[in-house]
Amino acid sequence: MIYTLNTTDNYHKNDLDSLGWELTVCNALYPEGSPCRKVLQSNKSFGVLLCHFLDNLLSWKEISNILEIGGGMGNLMHDFLSLHPQLKATLLDISPQLLAKQKELLSAFAVSFWEKDILQIETDTLLPFDLVIMNENLGDLPTLVANPAPGELSEETLSSLERAGYFIKRYRLSPAKNENINIGAWEVLEKLCQAGIKHIYLGEHSCEAIAPEYLKPYQYFVPSGNPEKISLRGHDEYTIKFSYLQKIAELFNYKIVRGPFTDFLKPEFSDKVRTAMQSVVPYSAEQEIIQQFIYDIHKYEYLFLTAS
Ligand SMILES: C[S@@+](CC[C@H](N)C(=O)[O-])C[C@H]1O[C@@H](n2cnc3c(N)ncnc32)[C@H](O)[C@@H]1O
């Protein structure tokens, strides 16, 4: 099998000027009047709901230093710091444009900002952090894309393939012949585990999510088990195979909680939502937003890891 390496670093460093067109679940829930909030049992933003969910999984008293990698517009961190102003926060991002947005939104808080590619960070730099958050950005990291057409392999691809070989052996991963490989996500998770970060939250579009029974009358999807391409403005990203991340964390003896975003973004199937979901062709922009949002919160998964 021939592979090509899909990367987005150049796009994020040089071309990205707004996240507006790439509506993350987190951003979709941020505005108070967002139609997406009406789909949930609790009319709150993503960061607030995630923070409350984490109340059950960690003790905030034990968290001093928090690192968010790839924080986009800064919405999630704004929610976290509003609820826990004692946290010492650092935001690391490859995009100078998005860091500027984060600085603006978080100007009331004492936050450190690092313009860096997480793949270039030394493990030692991560040692001070008690909690690391990565939401909806693992899919941006390099992916080895299986490509049946013969062609030249770049040096970058060859070195990533070599690294993939190392991961497959060390963590007993077993990608099929035609499977795309989330090599960037593997690298970052290994780095976080090697640094012994006490708590790690990862959330992203999954290629293994299973539609629950209650959703089947409205929407049906089956897990492909193979990271899928998502084409966006100026770049492609890939869904994540969480079971491999789980295996990496397991080898470091992390305690693992895994589930769909609906564990903390609990949907409320009101008449309005049901009507939107039943429409084969959405009748309005709001119905289309509801359909997409319901799909997303069932297709996205999280991993919450705690060092033992
Ligand atoms: C799709 S946005 C997600 C933003 C935010 N976490 C959210 O949930 O709305 C991806 C974020 O990851 C950042 N990013 C992408 N690749 C990165 C890398 N290699 N190192 C650090 N940040 C990166 C982007 O600049 C952007 O802030």
Ligand as a Chemical Component Dictionary entry (heavy atoms), coordinates in Angstrom:
data_LIG
# 
_chem_comp.id                   LIG 
_chem_comp.type                 NON-POLYMER 
_chem_comp.pdbx_formal_charge   0 
_chem_comp.three_letter_code    LIG 
# 
loop_
_chem_comp_atom.comp_id 
_chem_comp_atom.atom_id 
_chem_comp_atom.alt_atom_id 
_chem_comp_atom.type_symbol 
_chem_comp_atom.charge 
_chem_comp_atom.model_Cartn_x 
_chem_comp_atom.model_Cartn_y 
_chem_comp_atom.model_Cartn_z 
_chem_comp_atom.pdbx_ordinal 
LIG C1  C1  C 0  -11.074 22.952 14.450 1  
LIG S1  S1  S 1  -10.236 24.041 15.499 2  
LIG C2  C2  C 0  -10.882 23.569 17.065 3  
LIG C3  C3  C 0  -10.920 24.733 17.973 4  
LIG C4  C4  C 0  -11.510 24.504 19.375 5  
LIG N1  N1  N 0  -10.766 23.548 20.146 6  
LIG C5  C5  C 0  -12.971 24.140 19.303 7  
LIG O1  O1  O 0  -13.321 23.045 19.754 8  
LIG O2  O2  O -1 -13.751 24.952 18.820 9  
LIG C6  C6  C 0  -8.583  23.385 15.513 10 
LIG C7  C7  C 0  -7.613  24.151 16.398 11 
LIG O3  O3  O 0  -6.385  23.432 16.508 12 
LIG C8  C8  C 0  -5.299  24.260 16.160 13 
LIG N2  N2  N 0  -4.231  23.399 15.618 14 
LIG C9  C9  C 0  -4.270  22.666 14.483 15 
LIG N3  N3  N 0  -3.107  22.001 14.323 16 
LIG C10 C10 C 0  -2.335  22.294 15.399 17 
LIG C11 C11 C 0  -1.022  21.915 15.803 18 
LIG N4  N4  N 0  -0.285  21.076 15.072 19 
LIG N5  N5  N 0  -0.524  22.407 16.958 20 
LIG C12 C12 C 0  -1.271  23.269 17.715 21 
LIG N6  N6  N 0  -2.510  23.681 17.370 22 
LIG C13 C13 C 0  -3.042  23.193 16.228 23 
LIG C14 C14 C 0  -5.909  25.250 15.161 24 
LIG O4  O4  O 0  -5.153  26.392 14.971 25 
LIG C15 C15 C 0  -7.243  25.509 15.838 26 
LIG O5  O5  O 0  -7.119  26.422 16.906 27 
# 
loop_
_chem_comp_bond.comp_id 
_chem_comp_bond.atom_id_1 
_chem_comp_bond.atom_id_2 
_chem_comp_bond.value_order 
_chem_comp_bond.pdbx_ordinal 
LIG C1  S1  SING 1  
LIG S1  C2  SING 2  
LIG S1  C6  SING 3  
LIG C2  C3  SING 4  
LIG C3  C4  SING 5  
LIG C4  N1  SING 6  
LIG C4  C5  SING 7  
LIG C5  O1  DOUB 8  
LIG C5  O2  SING 9  
LIG C6  C7  SING 10 
LIG C7  O3  SING 11 
LIG C7  C15 SING 12 
LIG O3  C8  SING 13 
LIG C8  N2  SING 14 
LIG C8  C14 SING 15 
LIG N2  C9  SING 16 
LIG N2  C13 SING 17 
LIG C9  N3  DOUB 18 
LIG N3  C10 SING 19 
LIG C10 C11 SING 20 
LIG C10 C13 DOUB 21 
LIG C11 N4  SING 22 
LIG C11 N5  DOUB 23 
LIG N5  C12 SING 24 
LIG C12 N6  DOUB 25 
LIG N6  C13 SING 26 
LIG C14 O4  SING 27 
LIG C14 C15 SING 28 
LIG C15 O5  SING 29 
# 
